Structure formats: structure tokens, C-alpha cells
Amino acid sequence: MLNSNILKAIVAIAIIAGGIYVIILDEPATPTGDINSIQPLPEQDEP
């Protein structure tokens, strides 16, 4: 039973460490297009 608990602890630590590793190394994708350009809305015929 002691070996089972050790195995569960190792698996839990590996899963948590893997999750932290992915979160830290995750680089957000750069936005596509020009996010600084503002286009005016088209004029409406009848509001």
C-alpha cells in the first residue's frame, strides 16, 4: 500500500508540474491586422 501512495504522489506531482510548465511557457499569439486603425461606421439612411 505504501508503494501505491508513492506512485499516486509522483503522478500528481508530474501532472501539476506539467500544467505549470505549459502555463509558464505559453506565449500568446500575436494579433493579426492593424489593431490601431479605427474605421468610421457607414452612414445610415434612416436611423
JOMO-V725434 format. One record per residue. SS is DSSP state (~ for helix, > for strand, _ for the rest). PHI is phi in whole degrees, 0 to 359 (999 if undefined). Layout:
SS | PHI
SS | PHI
This chain:
_ | 999
~ | 294
~ | 296
~ | 295
~ | 293
~ | 295
~ | 296
~ | 298
~ | 293
~ | 295
~ | 296
~ | 297
~ | 295
~ | 295
~ | 294
~ | 295
~ | 295
~ | 296
~ | 296
~ | 295
~ | 299
~ | 293
~ | 294
~ | 291
~ | 271
_ | 288
_ | 258
_ | 294
_ | 289
_ | 288
_ | 292
_ | 266
_ | 85
_ | 266
_ | 278
_ | 266
_ | 271
_ | 246
_ | 262
_ | 289
_ | 288
_ | 292
_ | 289
_ | 264
_ | 289
_ | 229
_ | 291
